[in-house]
Amino acid sequence: MFTGIIESIATIEKVVKEGGNLHLTLSSSLSSELKIDQSVAHNGICLTVVELGIGCHTVTAIQETILKTNIGLWKEMDIVNLERSMPAHGRFDGHIVQGHVDQIAICVDVDKKEGSWEYTFEYDSSKGNITVEKGSICVNGISLTVKSSHKDSFQVAIIPYTWDNTNLKTVTKGDTVNLEFDILGKYIQRILQK
């Protein structure tokens, strides 16, 4: 389980396709603290560390992950958000995040304000996912609060700290991001559908 509070950013050093899988090697300040078989969220995707190097680590994405996320678009030198799973004695500084991406969204607007940024994302609501104003949403693994919510889109406001310490600063109009919708909202919606 994760909380959506990004610990570090990483640079993709190598992408290797093998059959239906992708092997990604990333370098970060966090890599030296990882161990093989550890779960780490990469832009919100829970991936297992399969290999360690000096200042780098490798993870593998299978076909299911490639189909449901934007990981198939990642390339060398891209910047990725990292978060290790929450320790049992840790704080919930963000919200409950599983590292299971529900779908992708497209950035349709980035509006620079005086000291902050507002991002608008569009997604396919026919998949049954929803956002609510002031509710939680996970974008590229970052726990964010929904500023405004519409049927097929939502808006989030970004503070300077989040801008400086995540890869949101690299997201521009037309880019895709990974979304994980609030687990509590998903359960409530499922109950109401029955």
N, C-alpha and C positions, 0 to 999 in steps of 0.2 A: 504494500500500500504506500502511496505517496501523498504529498500535501500540496503540490503545485508551487512550492517555493524553490526556485532554481538555485543550485549550489555553484554551478560553474558553467562556462560555455566551452565547447570543444570545436576543433577544426577537423574536418574530414580529410585524412591524409591519403586514403586509398579505398576504392570501391572495386570489389571483385565479384563478378557474376559466376555462379557455379550451378548449373542446372536451373532450377526454379528459385534458388536462394541467392541472397546478396550478403557478402561479407564486407563489413565496413570497419576500417581502422581509423581511430580518432585520437588526436592528441589533446590533452588538457591538463590543468594543474591538479585535477582530481584523479587522473588515471593512475598515479603512483599509489593511491590509497585503496584502489579496487582490488578485488580478488576474483579468481576464476569461479564461475557459477553464481556470481552475484547479479541480482536484478537491478538494473539502472534504467531510469526513464530518459529516453533520447527524444527530444521534442514531443514528449508525452507518450512515447511508445515504450512499453516495458520490454527491454531486451536483455538477454543474458550475456555476461562477459565470458567469452570462450578462449581468449588468449590475451596475454599481457606482454608489453614490450617496455623499453625505456621511455617513460613519459607518454605512453600510448596504450590503448586497449582495443580489442577487436570484438565485435558482436555480429550475430548472424540473424538475418530476417528471412522468414520462410514466405512462401507464396501467399498465404492468408494475410500476413502482415502487409505485404507489398500491395495486395488488392484493396485493403481497407484504409491505407494511409498514404501519405505523400512520399514515403521513403524511396520509392522507385525513381523519384525525380532528383534525389540528392546526388551531388557530385563533389569531386575533390575541391577543397578549399571552402566549401559551405560551412556555415557556423550553426552549431546545434546546441540546444539547451540540455543540461544534465541535472538529474536529481537522483540521489540514492534513495532506496526505500526507507521509510520512517522507522527508527528504532522504537521498541516497545515503550521506552521511557521518554520518547520525544514529544514535542508540542505540535498541536494542530495550528500552525500559523496560517495555513491556506484553507483548503477544504478537502474532503475525502476524494482522492484521485486513485484510480486503480491502475492506470497505465495501459488501459484498453481503449484505444481510439475508436470512437463510434463512426466517424466519417470525416471527410475533409471539407473545407470551406474556401472560398475565394475572397481575397481582400479586394473590396470595391472602392475603398476610399481611405486615405490617411490625411487627417486634418490637423495641422500643427497649430496649437493654441499658444497662449503666453505661458510657457512653463510646463505644458503637457501636450499629449497627442491623443486624438480620437481616431480609432480604427473602426471601420464598418466591414463586416464580413457577411457574405451570402452563403447559404447552405440549402441543401435539398430537404425541406421539411416533410416530404412524403415518406421519408424513412422513419417517421414517428418521433423524432427528437424535437425538443422545444427548449426555448430559453424564457426566462421571466425577468422582468426588470428588478434590479437589486439582487438577483440570484447569482449563483456561481457558475462559471464556465471555465474549462481548461483549454487554452489555446497554445499549441506547441509546448504543452507541459506546464504552462504558467497558469496558476490560479488567479482568475480575474473576476471582477464584479461586472455584471451586465448593466450598462448605463441605460440603454433603451432596447426594447425587444419588439420584433415584428414577426410576421408569419414565416418568412424565409430569410430573415437577416437579424443581426443584432449589432450593437455598438458597445465598445469598451473604451474607457479613458485610461491612459497610461501615465504614470508619474515618472519623473526623471530617473529615479533609482531603477525602476523596471526597464526603462529605455536603455540605461547605461549597462545593465548587468544581464541582459537577455539578448536573444537574436531578433527581437521585434524590430529593432532599428534597421534590420536588413530586409524586412518585409515591406514590399511596395505594392501598389495597385496591380492586380492581376496575378499575384503570387498565391499559392495554395498553402494552407496551414492545416494542422491536425486538430480535431475537436474531440474532447471527451465531455459529454454532458453530465450534469449533476446526478449522481447515483440515486439520491433520495427522490429527486423528481422523476427519474426513470421508473423506480418502483411504484410510486404513487400513480403515475400514468398507466402502468401495466394493470394495477388493481382496478382502476376506474374503467379500463377497456373491457374487463371481464364483467 
